[in-house]
Amino acid sequence: MFMDLKREFTQYFKKISHSSKVLVAVSTGVDSMTLLDLLLQLPTSVRPRIYVAYIDHQLRQESRQEREFIVEFCKQKGLPLFSAVWPLSEHPQNGVEEAARNFRYTFFQKILKQNAISELLTAHHADDQAETFLMKLIRGGELGQLCAIRQKRSFATNFWLIRPLLPFSKNLIREYAQKRQLSFFEDRTNQTNAFLRNRLRHQVVPLLKKENPRFLEHINAYTAQLAEVCIVAQHVIAKQVNQLKNVTGSYSLQGWKELTTAEQTMVLRQIISSHNYHASERQLEQAGALLLNDAKPQGWIQLQKALFLKKEYTTFTISPTQNVTVEASVFNSQLNLGEWTRLPHGAEIGLFESTAGIEAVSGEQRFYFSKRAFLPLTVRHRLPGDKLPTRVGKQKIKKIFIEKKIPLQERNKKWIVAASSGLPLWIVGVRQSDLSEQKVNDKMQYMVIFRNITEK
């Protein structure tokens, strides 16, 4: 197996690397030290000029010893070393892993640029690929995320990020390191099951390998096939988006309707993601329903606080909040738990748990309920046939407006909070349904808060 890894690595490296100089990201762990050794073992005709990058994140007590080790290693091997220390003052209270990654890759990019190196090599292997694939599968998201770790991808526009160990298992890498008597450091945090990746590594992946010894090989094959499919799909969808796009930046509604259902969804996802936002499946369904609804020639769907999909007769666009000028009668927005939603004409509405501790503001109104089945709520204006549950049965909202002597021109401006089924729960400022509750301190409840911003 020792000679197999060396031989197979050489063949694989010839296929994916085409540069005379490479920068190797080294952590001093067994994976990156094995990668360095394999690169140094390459035949002279294949071996590139090797540069080493090391980051001391100052997250573990051993980091100083590791830094001294890599300095001495590179000195003995005659390898140029570029190192950096992540200042403790830059460590955030939350999101340390992401912040550390950003620091690393910013540093790598600087070194690549300064030394005219086009390829960055990292020591990700087949077990990393399987763990990442399973994590993405568990957490959910877009299909493209299941491609997990790419063997080679563009990095910071001008560079390549390459994983030469991706086809090889952790066991094979460890066996090679032992046979070569390589020195390396173990990260003790990899042993705890406090993190999802470690639980998958210690508890799940071994069982899958036992079921099929070729499990890692199959994961690599699936992710490679998925990557190919995603690249082709992205190319096709990009062409369709360009064909739909008008010179004004809007998109042809009729052209979109002529696409297949799958193409419609993928085109919408691509258009929305071009605005740096990844729409949920429910938002894509709502957007598609609006665009296909011929009874509503105008309307909008709120994607996030400052992003709307806007439909106007024969076209649709993605617009920031301040650029949307839609009549209030076609407004329809989902209320997300823990968030405020800005409404036209100087109002906002929010959905929160009753224990959120939000201080009351003069003039605001609140609606309490405990049935989770009502979620997700939407805020909109009245629709034909709307009825409000009351003590004497469901009553037409039109009749309620008449009884309350609300002028006709004001009726279409009244806000209605509706359950996921579409059932109205609250006519804001007019009447709450019989499904509303009194606030109870020791009961799990939700509350909808409506405020006129001018009164805050």
C-alpha positions as CSV (number, residue, x, y, z in Angstrom):
1,M,0.0,0.0,0.0
2,F,3.0,2.3,0.7
3,M,4.2,2.1,-2.9
4,D,0.7,2.2,-4.3
5,L,0.0,5.6,-2.7
6,K,3.3,7.0,-3.9
7,R,2.7,5.7,-7.5
8,E,-1.0,6.7,-7.6
9,F,-0.3,10.1,-6.1
10,T,2.3,10.7,-8.8
11,Q,-0.1,9.8,-11.6
12,Y,-3.0,11.8,-10.1
13,F,-0.8,14.9,-9.5
14,K,0.3,14.8,-13.2
15,K,-3.4,15.1,-14.2
16,I,-4.4,18.0,-11.9
17,S,-1.3,20.2,-11.5
18,H,0.3,22.0,-14.4
19,S,2.4,24.7,-12.7
20,S,6.1,25.0,-12.1
21,K,5.5,26.4,-8.6
22,V,3.0,25.5,-5.9
23,L,2.1,26.8,-2.5
24,V,1.3,24.1,0.0
25,A,-0.9,24.9,3.0
26,V,0.5,23.1,6.0
27,S,-0.9,22.6,9.5
28,T,1.8,20.2,10.7
29,G,-0.9,17.5,11.0
30,V,-0.5,14.0,9.4
31,D,-2.4,14.9,6.2
32,S,-0.4,18.0,5.3
33,M,3.0,16.5,6.3
34,T,2.2,13.5,4.1
35,L,1.3,15.8,1.3
36,L,4.6,17.6,1.6
37,D,6.5,14.3,1.7
38,L,4.8,13.0,-1.4
39,L,5.5,16.2,-3.3
40,L,9.2,15.9,-2.3
41,Q,9.2,12.3,-3.5
42,L,8.0,13.2,-7.0
43,P,10.3,12.5,-9.9
44,T,12.4,15.6,-10.8
45,S,10.7,15.8,-14.1
46,V,7.3,16.2,-12.4
47,R,8.1,17.9,-9.1
48,P,7.3,21.7,-9.0
49,R,9.1,24.3,-6.9
50,I,7.5,23.9,-3.5
51,Y,6.6,26.8,-1.3
52,V,5.1,26.3,2.2
53,A,2.4,28.4,4.0
54,Y,1.8,28.0,7.7
55,I,-0.7,29.9,10.0
56,D,-0.5,30.0,13.7
57,H,-4.1,30.6,14.7
58,Q,-3.2,30.8,18.4
59,L,-6.2,28.6,19.2
60,R,-4.2,25.8,20.9
61,Q,-1.3,25.6,23.4
62,E,0.7,23.5,21.0
63,S,0.7,26.1,18.2
64,R,4.1,27.6,19.2
65,Q,5.8,24.2,19.2
66,E,4.2,23.4,15.8
67,R,5.4,26.7,14.4
68,E,9.0,26.0,15.6
69,F,8.7,22.5,14.0
70,I,7.7,23.7,10.6
71,V,10.4,26.4,10.6
72,E,13.1,23.8,11.2
73,F,11.5,21.3,8.8
74,C,11.5,23.8,5.9
75,K,15.1,24.9,6.8
76,Q,16.3,21.3,6.6
77,K,14.4,20.6,3.3
78,G,15.4,23.9,1.7
79,L,11.7,25.0,1.3
80,P,10.7,28.6,1.3
81,L,8.3,29.2,4.2
82,F,5.7,31.9,4.6
83,S,4.1,32.1,8.0
84,A,1.6,34.3,9.8
85,V,0.1,34.6,13.3
86,W,-3.6,35.3,13.7
87,P,-3.7,38.1,16.3
88,L,-5.7,37.3,19.4
89,S,-7.3,40.8,19.1
90,E,-8.9,39.6,15.8
91,H,-10.5,36.5,17.3
92,P,-14.3,36.9,17.3
93,Q,-16.5,35.7,20.1
94,N,-18.6,33.8,17.6
95,G,-17.9,32.2,14.3
96,V,-14.2,31.6,15.0
97,E,-13.9,28.8,12.4
98,E,-15.1,31.0,9.6
99,A,-13.0,34.0,10.7
100,A,-9.9,31.7,10.9
101,R,-10.6,30.4,7.4
102,N,-11.0,34.0,6.0
103,F,-7.6,35.0,7.6
104,R,-5.9,31.9,6.2
105,Y,-7.1,32.3,2.6
106,T,-6.5,36.1,2.6
107,F,-2.9,35.3,3.6
108,F,-2.6,32.5,1.0
109,Q,-3.8,34.8,-1.7
110,K,-1.2,37.5,-0.8
111,I,1.6,34.9,-0.9
112,L,0.4,33.5,-4.3
113,K,0.3,37.0,-5.7
114,Q,3.7,38.2,-4.4
115,N,5.5,35.1,-5.6
116,A,3.7,34.6,-9.0
117,I,2.4,31.2,-7.9
118,S,-0.9,30.0,-9.6
119,E,-1.7,26.9,-7.5
120,L,-2.6,26.4,-3.8
121,L,-2.5,22.8,-2.6
122,T,-4.4,21.6,0.5
123,A,-4.4,18.2,2.1
124,H,-8.1,17.3,2.1
125,H,-8.6,13.6,1.6
126,A,-11.4,11.1,0.9
127,D,-12.6,10.9,4.5
128,D,-12.9,14.7,4.5
129,Q,-15.0,14.5,1.4
130,A,-17.3,11.9,2.9
131,E,-17.7,13.9,6.1
132,T,-18.4,17.1,4.2
133,F,-20.9,15.4,1.9
134,L,-22.8,13.9,4.9
135,M,-22.8,17.3,6.7
136,K,-24.3,19.0,3.7
137,L,-26.9,16.3,3.3
138,I,-27.9,16.6,7.0
139,R,-28.1,20.4,7.1
140,G,-29.9,20.7,3.7
141,G,-29.4,23.3,1.0
142,E,-28.9,23.4,-2.7
143,L,-28.0,20.4,-4.7
144,G,-24.7,22.0,-5.8
145,Q,-23.5,22.0,-2.2
146,L,-23.4,18.1,-2.3
147,C,-20.5,18.4,-4.7
148,A,-18.7,19.1,-1.3
149,I,-14.9,19.4,-1.9
150,R,-13.8,19.9,-5.5
151,Q,-10.6,18.3,-6.6
152,K,-9.7,21.5,-8.4
153,R,-11.5,24.9,-8.6
154,S,-10.7,28.5,-9.3
155,F,-9.6,30.6,-6.3
156,A,-9.7,34.4,-6.0
157,T,-10.1,34.7,-9.8
158,N,-6.4,34.2,-10.8
159,F,-5.5,31.1,-8.9
160,W,-6.3,27.4,-8.5
161,L,-7.1,25.5,-5.4
162,I,-6.1,21.9,-5.7
163,R,-6.6,18.8,-3.4
164,P,-4.0,16.2,-4.5
165,L,-5.0,13.8,-1.7
166,L,-8.7,13.8,-2.4
167,P,-8.8,10.2,-3.9
168,F,-7.0,8.7,-0.9
169,S,-8.3,7.6,2.5
170,K,-7.1,8.7,5.9
171,N,-6.0,5.2,6.7
172,L,-3.8,5.1,3.7
173,I,-2.3,8.4,4.5
174,R,-1.6,7.4,8.1
175,E,0.0,4.1,6.9
176,Y,2.2,6.0,4.5
177,A,3.3,8.4,7.3
178,Q,4.1,5.5,9.6
179,K,6.2,3.7,7.0
180,R,8.0,6.9,6.2
181,Q,8.4,7.7,9.9
182,L,7.1,11.2,9.3
183,S,6.9,13.7,12.2
184,F,3.6,15.4,12.7
185,F,1.3,16.9,15.4
186,E,-2.2,15.6,16.4
187,D,-5.0,18.1,17.0
188,R,-6.7,17.0,20.2
189,T,-9.9,18.8,19.2
190,N,-10.4,16.2,16.5
191,Q,-11.0,13.6,19.2
192,T,-14.0,15.2,20.9
193,N,-17.6,14.5,19.7
194,A,-18.8,18.0,20.5
195,F,-18.7,18.8,16.8
196,L,-20.9,17.3,14.0
197,R,-17.9,16.6,11.8
198,N,-16.2,14.6,14.5
199,R,-19.3,12.6,15.4
200,L,-19.7,11.7,11.7
201,R,-16.0,10.8,11.6
202,H,-16.0,8.6,14.7
203,Q,-19.5,7.1,14.7
204,V,-21.1,7.2,11.3
205,V,-18.4,6.9,8.6
206,P,-16.9,3.7,10.2
207,L,-20.3,2.0,10.0
208,L,-20.7,3.0,6.3
209,K,-17.2,1.7,5.5
210,K,-18.1,-1.6,7.2
211,E,-21.3,-1.8,5.1
212,N,-19.2,-1.2,2.0
213,P,-15.4,-1.0,2.0
214,R,-15.6,1.1,-1.2
215,F,-17.8,3.7,0.5
216,L,-15.2,6.5,0.2
217,E,-14.6,5.7,-3.5
218,H,-18.3,5.8,-4.2
219,I,-18.7,9.2,-2.4
220,N,-15.9,10.6,-4.5
221,A,-17.5,9.3,-7.7
222,Y,-20.9,10.7,-6.8
223,T,-19.5,14.1,-6.0
224,A,-17.5,14.2,-9.2
225,Q,-20.6,13.3,-11.2
226,L,-22.7,15.9,-9.4
227,A,-20.1,18.5,-10.1
228,E,-20.2,17.7,-13.8
229,V,-24.0,17.8,-13.9
230,C,-24.0,21.1,-12.0
231,I,-21.5,22.7,-14.4
232,V,-23.6,21.7,-17.4
233,A,-26.8,22.8,-15.7
234,Q,-25.3,26.2,-14.7
235,H,-24.2,26.7,-18.3
236,V,-27.6,26.0,-19.8
237,I,-29.5,28.0,-17.1
238,A,-27.1,31.0,-17.6
239,K,-28.0,31.0,-21.3
240,Q,-31.7,30.9,-20.6
241,V,-31.4,33.8,-18.1
242,N,-29.5,35.9,-20.6
243,Q,-32.2,35.2,-23.2
244,L,-34.9,36.3,-20.8
245,K,-33.1,39.5,-19.7
246,N,-34.2,42.8,-21.2
247,V,-31.9,45.8,-21.7
248,T,-33.7,47.5,-18.8
249,G,-32.6,44.7,-16.4
250,S,-36.0,43.1,-16.1
251,Y,-36.9,39.6,-17.3
252,S,-39.5,38.5,-19.8
253,L,-42.5,36.9,-18.0
254,Q,-43.8,35.2,-21.1
255,G,-40.4,33.7,-21.9
256,W,-40.1,32.4,-18.4
257,K,-43.6,30.8,-18.6
258,E,-42.6,28.9,-21.7
259,L,-39.9,27.1,-19.8
260,T,-40.4,23.7,-18.2
261,T,-41.3,23.7,-14.5
262,A,-37.8,22.5,-13.5
263,E,-36.2,25.2,-15.7
264,Q,-38.5,27.9,-14.3
265,T,-37.4,27.0,-10.7
266,M,-33.7,26.9,-11.7
267,V,-33.9,30.2,-13.6
268,L,-35.5,31.9,-10.6
269,R,-32.9,30.5,-8.3
270,Q,-30.1,31.7,-10.6
271,I,-31.6,35.2,-11.0
272,I,-32.1,35.6,-7.2
273,S,-28.7,34.2,-6.3
274,S,-27.1,36.8,-8.6
275,H,-28.2,39.3,-6.0
276,N,-26.2,37.5,-3.3
277,Y,-29.2,35.8,-1.8
278,H,-30.1,32.1,-1.8
279,A,-33.9,31.7,-1.8
280,S,-35.5,28.9,0.2
281,E,-37.6,26.3,-1.6
282,R,-40.8,27.9,-0.1
283,Q,-39.8,31.3,-1.4
284,L,-39.2,29.8,-4.9
285,E,-42.6,28.2,-4.8
286,Q,-44.2,31.6,-3.7
287,A,-42.4,33.4,-6.5
288,G,-43.4,30.9,-9.1
289,A,-47.0,31.0,-8.0
290,L,-47.1,34.8,-8.3
291,L,-45.5,34.8,-11.7
292,L,-48.0,32.1,-13.0
293,N,-51.0,33.8,-11.5
294,D,-52.6,35.6,-14.4
295,A,-55.3,37.1,-12.1
296,K,-52.5,39.2,-10.5
297,P,-50.8,41.2,-13.2
298,Q,-48.8,43.1,-10.5
299,G,-47.4,41.9,-7.1
300,W,-44.3,41.2,-5.1
301,I,-42.7,38.6,-2.9
302,Q,-40.4,39.6,-0.1
303,L,-37.2,37.6,-0.2
304,Q,-35.4,39.4,2.6
305,K,-35.4,42.8,4.3
306,A,-34.1,44.7,1.3
307,L,-34.8,42.3,-1.6
308,F,-38.1,41.8,-3.5
309,L,-39.2,39.9,-6.5
310,K,-41.5,42.3,-8.4
311,K,-44.0,41.4,-11.1
312,E,-45.3,44.1,-13.4
313,Y,-47.6,42.8,-16.2
314,T,-45.2,41.4,-18.9
315,T,-41.9,41.5,-16.9
316,F,-40.4,40.7,-13.5
317,T,-37.4,42.1,-11.6
318,I,-35.4,41.7,-8.4
319,S,-35.5,45.0,-6.6
320,P,-34.3,46.4,-3.2
321,T,-37.0,47.7,-0.9
322,Q,-36.7,51.3,-1.7
323,N,-37.2,50.7,-5.4
324,V,-40.4,48.7,-5.2
325,T,-43.5,50.7,-6.0
326,V,-46.3,48.2,-5.8
327,E,-49.9,48.9,-4.9
328,A,-50.6,47.8,-1.3
329,S,-53.5,45.6,-2.5
330,V,-51.1,43.0,-3.9
331,F,-48.6,43.0,-1.1
332,N,-48.0,39.5,0.4
333,S,-45.1,38.6,2.6
334,Q,-44.2,35.7,4.9
335,L,-43.4,36.6,8.5
336,N,-40.2,35.0,9.7
337,L,-39.8,34.2,13.4
338,G,-37.7,36.7,15.2
339,E,-37.7,39.3,12.4
340,W,-39.4,42.5,11.5
341,T,-41.0,43.1,8.1
342,R,-41.3,46.6,6.7
343,L,-44.7,47.4,5.2
344,P,-45.7,50.1,2.8
345,H,-47.0,53.4,4.1
346,G,-44.8,53.6,7.2
347,A,-45.5,50.4,9.2
348,E,-43.7,47.3,10.3
349,I,-44.8,43.9,11.6
350,G,-42.9,41.2,13.4
351,L,-43.4,37.6,14.6
352,F,-41.7,36.6,17.9
353,E,-41.9,34.2,20.8
354,S,-43.8,35.8,23.6
355,T,-40.8,35.4,25.9
356,A,-38.6,37.5,23.5
357,G,-38.8,40.5,25.9
358,I,-39.6,43.1,23.3
359,E,-40.6,46.3,25.1
360,A,-44.0,47.7,24.2
361,V,-44.2,50.9,22.2
362,S,-47.0,53.4,22.3
363,G,-49.7,52.7,19.8
364,E,-48.5,49.2,18.9
365,Q,-50.9,46.2,18.6
366,R,-50.2,42.6,19.5
367,F,-51.8,39.3,18.7
368,Y,-51.0,36.1,20.7
369,F,-51.4,32.5,19.7
370,S,-49.9,29.1,20.6
371,K,-50.8,26.8,17.7
372,R,-47.5,26.1,15.8
373,A,-49.7,24.7,12.9
374,F,-50.5,28.3,12.0
375,L,-46.9,28.9,10.9
376,P,-45.7,30.2,8.6
377,L,-47.8,33.4,8.9
378,T,-48.3,35.8,6.0
379,V,-49.3,39.5,6.1
380,R,-51.4,40.7,3.2
381,H,-54.5,42.6,2.3
382,R,-58.0,41.1,2.0
383,L,-58.8,38.6,-0.7
384,P,-62.3,37.8,-2.2
385,G,-64.1,35.4,0.1
386,D,-61.9,36.0,3.2
387,K,-63.6,35.0,6.4
388,L,-62.6,35.6,10.0
389,P,-63.2,32.9,12.7
390,T,-65.5,34.3,15.4
391,R,-67.4,33.0,18.4
392,V,-70.5,32.6,16.1
393,G,-68.7,31.0,13.2
394,K,-66.7,32.3,10.3
395,Q,-67.7,35.9,9.3
396,K,-67.0,37.5,6.0
397,I,-64.4,40.2,6.4
398,K,-66.4,42.4,4.0
399,K,-69.3,42.3,6.5
400,I,-67.0,43.1,9.4
401,F,-65.8,46.2,7.5
402,I,-69.4,47.3,7.0
403,E,-70.3,46.7,10.6
404,K,-67.3,48.8,11.7
405,K,-68.3,51.5,9.2
406,I,-64.9,51.4,7.6
407,P,-64.9,53.6,4.4
408,L,-64.6,51.6,1.2
409,Q,-61.3,53.4,0.2
410,E,-59.7,52.2,3.5
411,R,-60.8,48.6,3.4
412,N,-58.1,47.5,0.8
413,K,-55.4,49.1,3.0
414,K,-56.2,47.1,6.1
415,W,-53.6,44.5,7.0
416,I,-54.5,40.9,7.5
417,V,-52.4,38.3,9.2
418,A,-53.2,34.9,7.9
419,A,-52.2,31.3,8.9
420,S,-50.3,29.0,6.6
421,S,-53.6,27.6,5.3
422,G,-54.6,31.2,4.2
423,L,-57.1,31.5,7.1
424,P,-57.3,35.1,8.4
425,L,-56.4,35.4,12.0
426,W,-56.2,39.1,12.6
427,I,-57.5,42.2,10.8
428,V,-55.0,44.6,12.2
429,G,-56.6,47.5,14.0
430,V,-60.1,46.1,13.4
431,R,-60.7,42.7,14.9
432,Q,-58.9,39.6,16.1
433,S,-60.2,36.2,15.4
434,D,-61.6,33.9,18.0
435,L,-58.3,32.0,17.7
436,S,-56.4,34.7,19.5
437,E,-55.3,34.2,23.1
438,Q,-54.5,36.2,26.2
439,K,-50.8,36.3,27.1
440,V,-49.9,33.6,29.6
441,N,-46.5,33.8,31.2
442,D,-45.9,30.0,31.7
443,K,-47.2,29.0,28.3
444,M,-45.3,28.7,25.0
445,Q,-46.9,31.4,22.8
446,Y,-46.1,33.4,19.7
447,M,-46.9,37.1,19.3
448,V,-47.4,39.3,16.2
449,I,-46.5,42.9,16.8
450,F,-47.8,45.7,14.5
451,R,-46.3,49.2,14.7
452,N,-46.7,52.4,12.8
453,I,-43.1,53.5,12.5
454,T,-44.1,57.2,13.0
455,E,-45.4,56.4,16.4
456,K,-42.3,54.6,17.7
